[in-house]
Amino acid sequence: MAASYSIGIDLGGTNLRAAAIDKDGKMLGKISGSTPVAEGPGPVVDDMAQSVEKLREQFGRDHLAGIGAGVPGNIDMAKGVIVGWGNMPIFNGYPMRDELSKRLNTRVILENDANAAALGEKWMGAGRGVEDLVLLTLGTGIGGGIIVDGRILHGQIGMAGEIGHMTISPNGNPCGCGNRGCVEKHASATAVSAMARLLGLGHDLTAKEVYDLARNVDDPRNARAREIFRVMGEALGIALASLINIFNFPLYLLGGGVVAAWEFFAPAMIEEVERRSFTYRSTLKTAPTRIEAAKLGGDAGLFGAACLPLEDVRT
């Protein structure tokens, strides 16, 4: 029988989600739950396999094109092995693709989670109809995915798109990657929380709580909260200006939970892009470069992962 759907998996640091999605991009069903990442690869692969079994029993084994799995870290694409999950080094070198394929007896494609999200936005989100785009995911850190001619740009060893580690301040904050001034140290949810602490807004505020302060004009901390997002916008603008000058793509998307604060960081971001990117300024009257919020939210990675096995059959 012809394949008509695939299953996308989105593995995070604490949660595991899986969805059955048909070749036209319709989500047929979704499973969400926690997963014991701290216990190591074996229990995680068990949970992934169980989620897939539930979905394919529901939607049919004979119509399944395969499994796509978006996972954190850098991937050795040829071997299907995670080689750089910084927060969970126990997974590094583990043959996740082959282990999952063996347990399920079906084709499995492993992909970086931010790359999967970029592909999902291109297929069914804000990037529909666009063949070349960049996605920045603003979360605990900053991830990135680059789509060229409709396909993920992997680079020589699968590490293309590490946008979060672009230098935007030569003498900026130190980063766990060994660099200083990475954009994720100045514009991620973690950076927002750190700036809130430095400005005396609170010791353990989340980025969402800082956003709530920025919205509350009656709170005496309001101006300082808004200043945090202005600084965040400047950092993103510097990064985007470089990306626009390098790629000259028509579309640059920002996803992740921090995008909820768009109204507070976007003006400074766009101002910085206009100041620093002659490519952006040159396109304003003819074919304007779009900088927009992503549309699929947390489901972008599921759509992108499911898209991978459907490459030959999707419309």
C-alpha positions as CSV (number, residue, x, y, z in Angstrom):
1,M,0.0,0.0,0.0
2,A,1.1,3.5,-0.7
3,A,2.5,5.5,2.2
4,S,0.1,8.3,3.3
5,Y,1.4,9.5,6.6
6,S,4.5,9.6,8.8
7,I,5.2,10.1,12.5
8,G,7.2,13.0,13.8
9,I,8.9,13.0,17.2
10,D,10.1,16.0,19.1
11,L,12.5,15.1,22.0
12,G,13.2,17.8,24.5
13,G,15.1,17.9,27.7
14,T,12.1,16.8,29.8
15,N,9.3,16.2,27.3
16,L,8.6,13.8,24.5
17,R,5.9,14.5,21.9
18,A,5.0,12.5,18.8
19,A,2.4,13.1,16.0
20,A,1.0,11.3,13.0
21,I,0.8,13.8,10.1
22,D,-0.4,12.9,6.6
23,K,1.3,13.8,3.3
24,D,-0.9,17.0,3.0
25,G,0.2,18.3,6.3
26,K,-2.9,17.4,8.4
27,M,-2.1,16.4,11.9
28,L,-4.0,13.1,12.5
29,G,-3.1,12.6,16.2
30,K,-0.6,13.7,18.8
31,I,0.8,12.2,22.0
32,S,2.6,14.2,24.7
33,G,4.3,13.2,27.9
34,S,7.5,13.4,30.0
35,T,10.5,11.3,29.3
36,P,13.3,10.1,31.6
37,V,16.1,11.8,29.7
38,A,18.3,11.8,32.8
39,E,18.2,8.0,33.0
40,G,20.0,7.7,29.7
41,P,19.4,6.7,26.1
42,G,17.8,3.3,26.6
43,P,14.7,4.4,28.5
44,V,14.2,7.4,26.2
45,V,14.3,5.2,23.1
46,D,11.8,2.9,24.8
47,D,9.4,5.8,25.3
48,M,9.9,7.0,21.7
49,A,9.1,3.5,20.4
50,Q,6.0,3.2,22.6
51,S,4.7,6.5,21.4
52,V,5.2,5.4,17.7
53,E,3.5,2.1,18.4
54,K,0.4,3.8,19.8
55,L,0.1,6.1,16.7
56,R,0.7,3.5,14.0
57,E,-1.7,1.1,15.6
58,Q,-4.3,3.9,15.4
59,F,-3.6,5.0,11.9
60,G,-2.3,1.9,10.2
61,R,1.1,0.2,9.8
62,D,0.8,-0.3,6.1
63,H,0.4,3.4,5.3
64,L,3.4,4.6,7.4
65,A,6.2,6.2,5.4
66,G,8.6,6.3,8.3
67,I,9.7,8.1,11.4
68,G,11.4,11.5,11.7
69,A,12.9,12.4,15.1
70,G,14.0,15.9,16.0
71,V,16.5,15.8,18.9
72,P,18.7,18.4,20.6
73,G,22.4,18.7,19.8
74,N,24.5,18.1,16.8
75,I,23.9,15.0,14.7
76,D,26.3,12.9,12.6
77,M,23.8,12.6,9.8
78,A,25.6,9.7,8.1
79,K,25.7,7.5,11.2
80,G,22.4,8.8,12.9
81,V,24.3,9.5,16.1
82,I,24.1,12.5,18.5
83,V,27.6,13.9,18.8
84,G,27.0,17.1,20.8
85,W,24.1,17.3,23.2
86,G,25.9,19.6,25.7
87,N,23.4,19.2,28.6
88,M,23.2,15.5,28.2
89,P,26.6,14.1,27.3
90,I,25.4,10.6,28.1
91,F,23.7,10.6,24.7
92,N,26.8,11.5,22.8
93,G,27.8,8.7,20.5
94,Y,24.6,6.7,21.1
95,P,23.3,5.2,17.8
96,M,19.8,6.5,18.4
97,R,18.6,6.2,14.8
98,D,19.6,2.6,14.4
99,E,18.3,1.6,17.8
100,L,14.9,3.1,17.2
101,S,14.7,1.7,13.7
102,K,15.6,-1.8,15.0
103,R,12.9,-1.7,17.7
104,L,10.2,-0.4,15.2
105,N,11.4,-2.2,12.1
106,T,10.9,0.9,10.0
107,R,12.9,3.7,8.5
108,V,14.0,6.5,11.0
109,I,15.5,9.8,10.1
110,L,17.3,11.7,12.8
111,E,17.5,15.5,12.7
112,N,18.5,18.4,14.9
113,D,15.4,19.9,16.6
114,A,15.9,23.5,15.4
115,N,16.4,22.2,11.8
116,A,13.2,20.2,12.1
117,A,11.4,23.3,13.3
118,A,12.7,25.3,10.3
119,L,11.5,22.7,7.9
120,G,8.1,22.5,9.6
121,E,7.6,26.3,9.2
122,K,8.6,26.0,5.6
123,W,6.2,23.1,4.9
124,M,3.1,24.2,6.9
125,G,3.9,27.4,8.7
126,A,5.0,31.0,8.1
127,G,7.4,29.8,5.4
128,R,4.9,28.2,3.0
129,G,5.7,29.0,-0.6
130,V,9.3,30.2,0.4
131,E,12.2,28.0,-0.6
132,D,15.0,29.9,1.3
133,L,14.6,31.0,4.9
134,V,16.3,31.2,8.3
135,L,14.6,30.3,11.6
136,L,15.9,31.4,15.0
137,T,14.3,29.6,18.0
138,L,14.3,31.7,21.1
139,G,14.2,29.5,24.2
140,T,16.6,28.5,27.0
141,G,19.3,29.1,24.4
142,I,19.0,30.1,20.7
143,G,18.8,27.5,18.0
144,G,18.8,28.0,14.3
145,G,17.8,26.3,11.1
146,I,18.6,27.3,7.5
147,I,16.5,26.1,4.5
148,V,18.0,26.4,1.0
149,D,16.0,25.4,-2.0
150,G,13.5,23.8,0.3
151,R,16.1,21.6,2.1
152,I,17.9,21.8,5.4
153,L,21.4,23.1,5.2
154,H,23.6,20.7,7.2
155,G,27.1,21.8,6.3
156,Q,30.2,19.5,6.3
157,I,29.4,17.5,9.4
158,G,25.8,18.5,10.2
159,M,26.6,21.6,12.3
160,A,25.3,24.4,10.1
161,G,22.8,26.8,11.6
162,E,24.4,27.3,15.0
163,I,23.1,30.8,15.0
164,G,22.9,31.0,18.8
165,H,26.7,31.1,18.9
166,M,27.2,34.0,16.5
167,T,29.3,36.7,18.2
168,I,27.4,39.9,18.6
169,S,29.5,41.4,21.3
170,P,33.3,40.7,21.2
171,N,33.8,41.2,24.9
172,G,30.3,40.1,25.9
173,N,29.1,37.5,28.3
174,P,31.0,34.2,28.4
175,C,29.2,31.2,26.9
176,G,29.4,27.5,27.6
177,C,30.6,26.9,24.0
178,G,33.9,28.6,24.9
179,N,33.1,31.9,23.1
180,R,32.2,35.3,24.5
181,G,29.3,37.4,23.4
182,C,27.2,34.7,21.7
183,V,23.8,36.0,20.8
184,E,22.1,33.4,23.0
185,K,23.9,35.0,26.0
186,H,22.2,38.3,25.2
187,A,18.8,37.4,23.7
188,S,17.5,34.0,25.0
189,A,15.0,33.3,27.8
190,T,18.0,32.6,30.0
191,A,19.6,36.0,29.1
192,V,16.3,37.8,29.9
193,S,16.2,36.2,33.3
194,A,19.8,37.0,34.0
195,M,19.3,40.7,33.0
196,A,16.3,40.8,35.3
197,R,18.4,39.6,38.2
198,L,21.1,42.2,37.4
199,L,18.6,45.0,37.3
200,G,17.0,44.0,40.6
201,L,13.7,42.9,39.3
202,G,13.9,39.5,41.1
203,H,16.3,36.6,41.5
204,D,14.3,33.9,39.9
205,L,12.1,35.6,37.4
206,T,11.3,33.7,34.2
207,A,11.3,35.4,30.8
208,K,7.4,35.2,30.9
209,E,7.4,37.0,34.3
210,V,9.7,39.7,32.9
211,Y,7.3,40.1,29.9
212,D,4.4,40.4,32.3
213,L,6.3,43.2,34.1
214,A,6.9,44.9,30.7
215,R,3.1,44.9,30.1
216,N,2.2,46.2,33.5
217,V,2.6,50.0,33.3
218,D,1.5,50.4,36.9
219,D,4.5,48.3,38.2
220,P,7.5,50.4,39.2
221,R,9.7,47.8,37.6
222,N,8.0,48.3,34.2
223,A,10.7,50.6,32.6
224,R,13.5,48.3,33.6
225,A,11.6,45.2,32.2
226,R,11.1,47.0,28.9
227,E,14.8,48.0,28.8
228,I,15.7,44.3,29.0
229,F,13.7,43.6,25.8
230,R,15.1,46.6,24.1
231,V,18.6,45.2,24.7
232,M,17.5,41.8,23.6
233,G,16.1,43.4,20.4
234,E,19.4,45.1,19.7
235,A,21.3,41.8,20.0
236,L,18.9,40.0,17.7
237,G,19.1,42.9,15.2
238,I,22.9,42.6,15.0
239,A,22.7,38.8,14.4
240,L,19.9,39.2,11.8
241,A,21.8,42.0,10.0
242,S,24.7,39.7,9.5
243,L,22.5,36.8,8.3
244,I,20.7,39.1,5.9
245,N,24.0,40.4,4.4
246,I,25.3,36.8,4.1
247,F,22.2,35.0,2.7
248,N,20.0,37.7,1.1
249,F,17.0,35.4,1.7
250,P,13.4,36.6,1.5
251,L,12.3,35.4,5.0
252,Y,13.8,35.3,8.5
253,L,11.6,33.8,11.2
254,L,11.7,33.9,15.0
255,G,10.1,31.2,17.0
256,G,10.0,30.0,20.6
257,G,8.3,31.2,23.8
258,V,10.2,34.6,24.0
259,V,8.5,35.7,20.8
260,A,5.5,36.5,22.9
261,A,7.4,39.7,23.8
262,W,7.6,40.8,20.1
263,E,6.0,44.1,20.7
264,F,8.8,45.0,23.1
265,F,11.9,43.7,21.4
266,A,10.9,44.0,17.7
267,P,11.3,47.8,17.3
268,A,14.9,47.8,18.5
269,M,15.6,44.7,16.4
270,I,14.3,46.2,13.2
271,E,16.1,49.5,13.9
272,E,19.4,47.6,14.3
273,V,18.8,45.6,11.2
274,E,18.2,48.8,9.2
275,R,21.3,50.4,10.5
276,R,23.6,47.5,10.0
277,S,22.4,45.7,6.8
278,F,22.8,47.4,3.5
279,T,21.2,44.3,1.9
280,Y,18.0,44.9,4.0
281,R,17.9,48.6,3.1
282,S,18.5,47.8,-0.6
283,T,15.4,45.4,-0.8
284,L,12.9,47.8,0.9
285,K,11.4,49.2,-2.3
286,T,11.7,46.2,-4.6
287,A,11.4,42.9,-2.7
288,P,11.4,43.6,1.0
289,T,13.1,41.2,3.3
290,R,10.6,39.8,5.7
291,I,11.4,39.4,9.4
292,E,8.4,37.7,11.1
293,A,7.2,35.5,14.0
294,A,6.9,31.8,13.2
295,K,3.4,30.4,13.2
296,L,3.4,26.8,14.3
297,G,4.6,27.3,17.9
298,G,5.6,24.2,19.7
299,D,4.3,22.0,16.8
300,A,6.9,23.2,14.3
301,G,9.4,20.5,15.2
302,L,6.7,17.8,14.9
303,F,5.7,18.9,11.4
304,G,9.3,19.2,10.3
305,A,10.3,15.8,11.7
306,A,7.3,14.2,10.0
307,C,8.1,15.9,6.7
308,L,11.4,14.1,6.4
309,P,10.1,10.6,5.6
310,L,7.3,12.1,3.4
311,E,9.7,13.8,1.0
312,D,8.9,11.5,-1.9
313,V,5.1,11.4,-1.4
314,R,4.0,14.7,0.1
315,T,2.2,17.3,-2.1
